[in-house]
Amino acid sequence: MKLSYMMEVKRGDTLIYRYNPPADAIEAGVVNRGMLGADYEAACAYVQEQNALMAEWRTERKYLKELTSKSKVSDLIKSYFASLSFTKLSPKTQTDYRYYLKCWYTSKVAGVLVQQAKLCNIMTPMCQRVYEEHAGNSISLANHSLAVYRLLFNYAIRHGFTQYNPFTQVMPQKQHSRKVVWQREHVRAFLNTAFSNFEWRNAGLIVNMAYEWGQRLGDMRTLTWDCYNAETGTLSLTQSKRGANITVPTSIGLQAVLAQQHADFGWQQYIAPVPKSVKGKLLPYSLNKLSKLGTIIMAEADLPEELTLMDLRRTAITEMVDVGVPVSSIMAMSGHATPSSLTPYIKHTLRGASTAQAMRDFPADIML
């Protein structure tokens, strides 16, 4: 197999491989020139990886050369999607960014759709109106979209075809942190209802795992058997949102449930897939499908309407805070990078205050 830019150098009786890419790619910092050693397969793997990076870079440059201040937002988005900055993001982040950018496509600036508007015609007041239009439906979604559009135009500034980011001065609305948590009897009622119906059983297991392990529903619905060690009863997971690696234990009760689940579904990769096959395969729940099924199960269990499945991770972490689990231990389980990131989960309760007082070992006769 002959690969571009891979050279053979003979030194005595040994054949050494060298990577010699074009000067412009080296000067741009995309790839580096150097010796690769005598291992042919390792050298080929390295060269293929570097050539792929260079191909992405050249695609990006092609878009950049065509962009001017009169280009459309859709052209800028295409350029960004072809950029090294975007391709180095995790698959989940890439999907999220595509979604948030698309959310504003149907809105108008300067009288035309956002994606068809020229870069030179977009001004902050127009962007503020678009933001407020979407914030009226969902502040959270509007704030996420605003953040990605700011990032998009910062990318445009870095590459020199605009000097102005119209989204920087857009004033976002403050979103109040959601504090709703499930009570133990709510969790028990949901699981009993879900496990009573085979078609709901796997959705119930997703909720069970998310609650016990304190993980996100998105990671639990796509969880595969290779992440769970039945012998040790531990979950080892790389979280999709932050890329944190966590290892957590499993209760005896959940271990028993997972043992039965493996007997029924261990022949395929997902721990809790949709139980109906599609073309002979079992697929994971989509977030939308899981949410709709969760609503049906909650209604059947007669649970309060304010509860959502997304509250389960907050519930698990709040329970740990409430009983005085050290922050470092919570972070090891939840995957949070800093203690401050746990602030949204802190809920002031009498139980928490009582735990704190007990841990102080406060003397009863201090006033005597």
FENTAHU-V806159 format. One record per residue. N is the residue number from 1. PHI is phi in degrees with one decimal (999 if undefined). PSI is psi as a letter, one per 20 degrees, with the letter a starting at -180 (none if undefined). OMEGA is omega in whole degrees, -180 to 180 (none if undefined). Layout:
n = (N;N)
phi = (PHI;PHI)
psi = (PSI;PSI)
omega = (OMEGA;OMEGA)
This chain:
n = (1;2;3;4;5;6;7;8;9;10;11;12;13;14;15;16;17;18;19;20;21;22;23;24;25;26;27;28;29;30;31;32;33;34;35;36;37;38;39;40;41;42;43;44;45;46;47;48;49;50;51;52;53;54;55;56;57;58;59;60;61;62;63;64;65;66;67;68;69;70;71;72;73;74;75;76;77;78;79;80;81;82;83;84;85;86;87;88;89;90;91;92;93;94;95;96;97;98;99;100;101;102;103;104;105;106;107;108;109;110;111;112;113;114;115;116;117;118;119;120;121;122;123;124;125;126;127;128;129;130;131;132;133;134;135;136;137;138;139;140;141;142;143;144;145;146;147;148;149;150;151;152;153;154;155;156;157;158;159;160;161;162;163;164;165;166;167;168;169;170;171;172;173;174;175;176;177;178;179;180;181;182;183;184;185;186;187;188;189;190;191;192;193;194;195;196;197;198;199;200;201;202;203;204;205;206;207;208;209;210;211;212;213;214;215;216;217;218;219;220;221;222;223;224;225;226;227;228;229;230;231;232;233;234;235;236;237;238;239;240;241;242;243;244;245;246;247;248;249;250;251;252;253;254;255;256;257;258;259;260;261;262;263;264;265;266;267;268;269;270;271;272;273;274;275;276;277;278;279;280;281;282;283;284;285;286;287;288;289;290;291;292;293;294;295;296;297;298;299;300;301;302;303;304;305;306;307;308;309;310;311;312;313;314;315;316;317;318;319;320;321;322;323;324;325;326;327;328;329;330;331;332;333;334;335;336;337;338;339;340;341;342;343;344;345;346;347;348;349;350;351;352;353;354;355;356;357;358;359;360;361;362;363;364;365;366;367;368)
phi = (999;-99.8;-110.1;-62.0;72.2;-101.0;-115.5;-106.0;-125.5;-94.2;-125.5;67.7;-94.4;-104.2;-98.2;-107.1;-106.0;-133.8;-102.7;-131.5;-75.1;-62.5;-62.0;-64.4;-70.6;-69.0;-63.8;-79.4;78.5;-79.3;-137.2;-130.4;-85.7;173.7;-79.8;-114.4;90.9;-99.3;-80.4;-63.2;-64.8;-65.0;-64.4;-61.9;-61.7;-64.4;-64.3;-61.0;-64.2;-68.8;-66.0;-66.0;-61.2;-67.6;-64.3;-63.7;-63.5;-67.6;-62.9;-60.6;-62.3;-60.9;-65.1;-63.1;-63.4;-86.7;-87.4;-138.9;-65.4;-94.0;-70.6;-88.1;-59.0;-61.1;-67.2;-63.3;-63.9;-60.5;-62.8;-65.1;-64.3;-91.2;-79.8;-63.7;-57.5;-77.3;-67.7;-84.2;-71.8;-67.1;-53.9;-65.2;-64.0;-59.4;-62.1;-62.4;-63.5;-60.3;-65.7;-66.3;-66.8;-68.5;-57.2;-101.3;-57.9;-84.7;-82.2;-120.0;-130.4;53.0;82.2;-128.7;-60.4;-51.4;-68.5;-98.4;-71.7;-78.3;-57.1;-71.9;-97.5;-88.6;-123.2;-56.9;-57.2;-65.8;-65.1;-62.8;-66.4;-63.2;-60.0;-64.7;-58.6;-82.9;-65.3;-64.2;-95.4;-156.3;-65.1;-60.7;-65.4;-63.9;-67.3;-64.8;-63.4;-59.8;-61.6;-74.0;-67.4;-62.1;-62.2;-60.2;-76.0;-65.5;-60.6;-63.7;-64.9;-59.5;-96.6;83.0;-105.4;-158.7;-116.1;-136.3;-107.4;-68.9;-92.4;-62.1;-92.2;-65.5;-90.8;-79.4;-87.8;-79.8;-97.8;-74.0;-64.1;-75.8;-116.4;-66.4;-130.2;-82.5;-88.8;-56.3;-66.4;-68.7;-62.2;-61.5;-64.7;-63.2;-65.8;-60.9;-68.9;-65.8;-76.4;-83.9;-129.0;-57.3;-68.9;-101.5;-57.1;-70.1;-64.2;-63.2;-67.2;-59.5;-64.7;-58.6;-68.8;-61.2;-71.4;-67.9;-89.0;66.6;-111.0;-75.8;-59.1;-59.9;-74.0;-76.0;-71.9;-106.3;-64.6;-111.3;-63.1;-70.6;-86.3;-115.8;-100.1;-67.2;-70.3;-95.7;66.8;-120.7;-102.6;-118.9;-140.6;-99.3;-66.6;-72.0;-77.4;-111.8;77.0;-72.0;-98.1;-128.4;-132.6;-131.4;-79.3;-129.8;-67.4;-60.5;-63.5;-70.1;-60.3;-65.5;-63.4;-69.0;-64.0;-66.3;-62.9;-66.7;-63.7;-92.4;-126.4;-71.2;-76.8;-127.9;-79.8;-88.1;-70.7;-134.8;-79.9;-63.0;-69.6;-101.3;-76.9;-122.4;54.0;82.5;-122.4;-98.0;-112.9;-71.1;-64.5;-79.8;-60.3;-65.8;-67.2;-64.8;-62.5;-65.4;-67.0;-60.4;-63.4;-64.8;-65.6;-63.9;-66.0;-65.4;-85.0;59.3;-90.3;-57.9;-66.9;-72.4;-75.1;-134.8;-62.9;-66.6;-79.7;-68.1;-65.1;-61.1;-61.3;-62.1;-69.6;-62.6;-62.6;-66.0;-62.6;-62.7;-97.3;83.9;-65.8;-56.3;-56.6;-61.7;-71.2;-63.4;-62.3;-63.0;-87.4;-83.6;87.9;-66.6;-84.4;-135.7;-58.7;-64.9;-71.7;-87.6;-52.6;-61.3;-92.9;-79.3;-125.2;-75.3;-136.4;-63.2;-62.2;-64.1;-65.6;-66.6;-62.7;-61.6;-66.0;-64.4;-69.5;-75.1;55.0;-68.6;-69.4;-70.9;-103.2;-63.7;-89.5;-85.7)
psi = (p;p;q;p;j;p;q;p;p;p;o;c;j;p;o;q;q;q;p;m;r;q;h;h;h;g;h;i;j;g;r;q;q;r;q;i;a;i;o;g;g;h;g;g;g;g;g;g;g;h;h;g;g;h;g;g;g;h;g;g;h;g;g;h;h;i;p;r;i;j;r;q;h;h;g;g;g;g;g;g;h;i;q;h;g;g;i;i;q;q;h;g;g;g;g;g;g;g;g;h;h;h;h;j;h;i;r;q;q;k;j;r;q;g;i;i;q;q;h;i;i;p;r;g;h;g;h;g;h;g;g;h;g;h;h;h;g;o;g;g;h;h;h;g;g;g;g;h;h;g;g;g;h;h;g;h;g;h;j;j;j;q;j;p;o;i;i;g;j;p;o;q;q;p;p;p;p;p;j;p;q;q;q;h;h;g;g;g;g;g;g;g;g;g;i;i;p;h;i;i;g;h;h;h;h;g;g;g;g;g;g;g;i;k;r;q;h;h;h;h;h;j;p;r;h;i;i;p;o;h;g;i;k;q;p;o;p;o;p;h;g;i;j;q;p;q;p;q;r;p;q;h;g;h;g;g;g;h;g;h;h;h;h;h;j;i;i;r;h;p;g;m;r;p;i;p;q;o;l;j;q;p;q;q;q;q;h;g;h;g;g;g;h;h;h;g;g;h;g;h;i;l;q;p;h;i;q;q;h;i;i;h;g;h;g;g;h;h;h;g;g;h;j;k;p;q;g;h;h;g;h;h;g;h;j;q;h;q;h;h;i;i;g;i;i;p;p;p;r;h;g;g;h;h;g;g;g;h;h;i;l;p;p;h;k;h;i;none)
omega = (180;-179;179;174;174;-176;176;179;-178;177;-174;178;-176;177;180;-179;-177;177;-175;-178;-179;-176;-176;179;178;-179;179;180;-178;-180;179;175;178;178;-175;-180;-174;-179;-174;-177;179;179;179;-180;180;-178;179;179;-179;178;177;177;-179;178;177;-180;180;176;178;-179;179;178;-177;-179;-177;-175;174;179;179;177;-179;177;179;177;178;180;177;179;-179;180;179;-174;175;-180;-178;-175;178;177;177;179;-180;180;177;179;180;-178;178;-178;-177;177;-177;-177;-176;-177;-174;176;-176;169;-178;176;180;179;-177;-176;-180;-178;177;-178;-177;-177;-176;-179;-175;-180;179;-180;178;179;178;180;-177;177;-178;178;177;179;-179;180;-179;-179;179;180;177;180;179;-179;-178;176;174;179;-180;-178;172;174;180;179;-179;-178;166;178;167;-180;-171;175;-175;-177;-176;-176;176;-177;-180;176;-179;178;180;-179;178;-176;-175;175;177;169;-179;-180;176;179;-179;-180;179;-177;179;180;-178;-177;178;-178;-176;-179;180;-171;-177;174;177;179;177;179;179;-179;-180;-178;-177;-176;180;-176;180;179;-179;178;-179;-178;179;-177;-179;-174;-178;178;-175;178;-176;-178;-179;-178;-179;174;175;-170;167;-175;-175;-173;-176;-178;-180;176;-178;174;-175;179;-179;179;179;-179;-180;176;179;178;-179;177;177;179;180;178;-177;-173;-177;-179;178;-166;-174;-180;-177;-180;170;-173;178;-176;175;-177;176;-179;173;-176;178;175;167;179;-179;-179;179;180;-180;179;178;178;179;-179;179;178;179;180;179;180;179;-176;-178;-178;172;179;-179;-180;-172;179;177;180;-178;-178;178;178;179;177;-175;-177;173;176;180;-178;-179;179;177;180;179;-179;-174;-179;178;-175;-176;178;-178;-179;177;-177;-179;-177;-177;-178;-177;-179;177;-180;179;179;179;178;-180;-180;180;-179;177;-177;-174;-177;-178;-174;-175;-178;-176;none)
